[in-house]
Amino acid sequence: MAAQINSQVTETISLITSALNIHLNIGQNSTMNTSSVFLSIETTSITSLSNKIIQQVGNAQIHIPSSFTLSTNNNTSISLRVCLINFFRKYLSSRFF
């Protein structure tokens, strides 16, 4: 059952990402922040990744170091996706608290 849920969630997130990526130009982002899901999608250029900080929910962040390199054309755009899911918060709070 857990594997099936995981597969469905992965497929759903992939479909949402694909749909949003169609509408995002370089430098734009889209964020969804609810009590159960934090999803951030950003389209950026390869050259702007160096020393980039990606803010997440709360004080969490991802720092891409200045030494980060990809073996691709510098004119290429890339989509960054951050997804945090809290499946059991509602379940636990209604069952045990």
N, C-alpha and C positions, 0 to 999 in steps of 0.2 A: 504494500500500500504506500509506504514512504517513497519507494522508487518511482511509483506512478505519479504521485504528487510532485516530486522533484522534476520529473520529466515534463509534466504539464506546466509547471511554473517556468522552467527554462524555455519552453516553446513560447509561452505567453510573453515573456520578457523579450525574447528575440523578435517576435512579431511587432511589439510596441516599439522597439528600437528601430526596426526597419521602417515602420510608418513615420516615426518622427524624423529620422535621418533624411527622408525625402524633402522635408520642409526646412531643414536647417542649413543656412549658409555658413561659410567659414567665419568664425568668431561668435556665432550664436550658440545658445544653449537652451535646454528645456529641463525644468526640474519639477518633480512631483514629490511632495513631502506630506505624508499622512501619518497617523499613529501606527500603521502597519507596514508602510513601504516608504523608502527613500530611493528615488530614481533620478539620476542626473545624466543627461546626454549632452555632449558638447562636440561641435565640429571645429577643428582647428587645423592649422598648417603644421607640417613636420618641423619647420624652422622655429615655430613658437613653443615647442615642447621643452626646449632647454631651460632648466631651472624653473619649471612651472609648478605652481602649487594649486592643487585641486581641493577646494573646500567641500566637506561632507557635512552630515548632520552633527549638531553639537560642535565640539572643538576638534573633531577628527579631520585630518587632511592627508593628502597624498602629495609628496614632493618628488618631482622628477628631476634628477640631478643634471647639472650642466654637462656632465660627461656622457649623457644618454645619447646613443646613436642608433639609427635604423639604416638598413641597407636598401634604401629606396630613394627615389627622386625627391629633392627638397621642395619641389612645387606640388607635391602630393598632399591632399588633405586626409585627415584621420579623424575618426569618431571615438571619443572617450566615453565609456559608460561606467557609472558607479551605481550599484544596486545593493541596498540593504533591506532585508525582509524580516519582519518580526511576525512569524506565523502564530505563535502560541500565546501571545500577550492577552488577547481577548478570552481565549479558552481557559488559561490559567486563572485569570482574574475572576471569571464567572464560576469556576469550579472550586477554587480554594480560598478565596479572600472575601 
